[in-house]
Amino acid sequence: MAMIPPIDYATASQEIRAEHDRELSLRGRMTNMKRILLNSPAAHRIYAEWFTLRDLLKPTLDDRAIWLLSMAISETMRAEVPVTFFRRALMDGGLDPEAIEPTTDETLLI
């Protein structure tokens, strides 16, 4: 199976380095997945739009509701990486993804 390597910042193009630096300034960390996505700055920006959506939903929904909505979308799309991301977010928030009882409002979302 072919593997896409993560970017090497030292040899990356100016466009890739700029996107890398932008990600670090916005979110403070760079994961291996992000380093791989940065092979295409456009792909990385598409991925990062989830954070924009989260920020737009924040005034109306709490983290749990946002994670449940996002996980439901990811599960429907059969997207394993985001499902894992949102399950981990729930667990980091002290919740068991297998035992969550959605509220009435959360049920409407998911």
N, C-alpha and C positions, 0 to 999 in steps of 0.2 A: 504494500500500500504506500502510495506517495505521501510524503509529509511536507507541509509548507513550513519553512523555518521562520523563526521570529526575526524581526529586523535587527540589524547591527547598527546601532545609533551612529557609530563612528564613520561608517561607510554609506549611510542612508542619504537619500536626496534631501535637499533643503525642504521640500514639501513634506516629506515624511517626518523629518526632525521637527518641523513647525507643528505638525499635528500631534506628535509625541509630547512636545513641550506644553501644548494647549491642554491635552488630557491631564498631564501632571498638575498644571496650575488649577484646573477645574476640580479634579477629584483626588489629587494627592497621592495616587498610587498607579503603578503600571503592572498589570498582570501579564502572564505569558500569552493568554488569549488575545489581549489587546496588542501585544507586540507582533503577534501573527497577523491580526487584522490590519495592522499598519502597513503591511505590504501593499495594501490598497487604501490610501487615506479616505476615499469615498466610502468603502465598506466600513471602515472604522466610524466615520461620521454617522452612517445609517444606524449602526449598533448603538452609538452614544445618544441617539435621539430618544431612547427609552428614558434617559435621565431627564431630558427636557419635558417629556410627557409627565413623568413623576412630579417634577416641580410645578407643572400646571395643575395637576390634580391635588397637590398637597393642601391648598386652602380648603378643599371640600372633603377629602378623604384622608383617613389615617393610614399609616404605613401598612397595617395588616390588610385593609381593604385593597390598597394598591397592589400589594404582593399577591393577594388572592385573585384579583382581576387579571393581573399579568400572567400568573401561573395558569389560569384557565385558558387564556388566549394561547399561551405556549403549548399547553397540552392538546388543545384543539388542532394546532398546526403541527403537532408531533415533532416539536423542536426540543430535542433532548437537552442541549446546552442551556437554554433559558429556563427550562423546567428545573434543572438542577440548581441554577442560580437562585430562583425564587424559593425553592424548597430550603436552600441554605439560609436565605434571608429570613424565612419564617423560623427556622431552628435557632438562628442567631438572636432572634427576637423572643426566644423562650417558648416557642410554639411547636407542637408536634403536627406536621403536615397531615399525618394519617388520622389524627383525632380532632381536627378542627370542626367545630359546629358553627357554620356561618350564621351571622345575624340575619334578620329579615332584609335589611338593606344590602348586605353582602350577597345574599342569595339573588337579589335583583341584578347585581353586577355580574355574577358568574353564571 
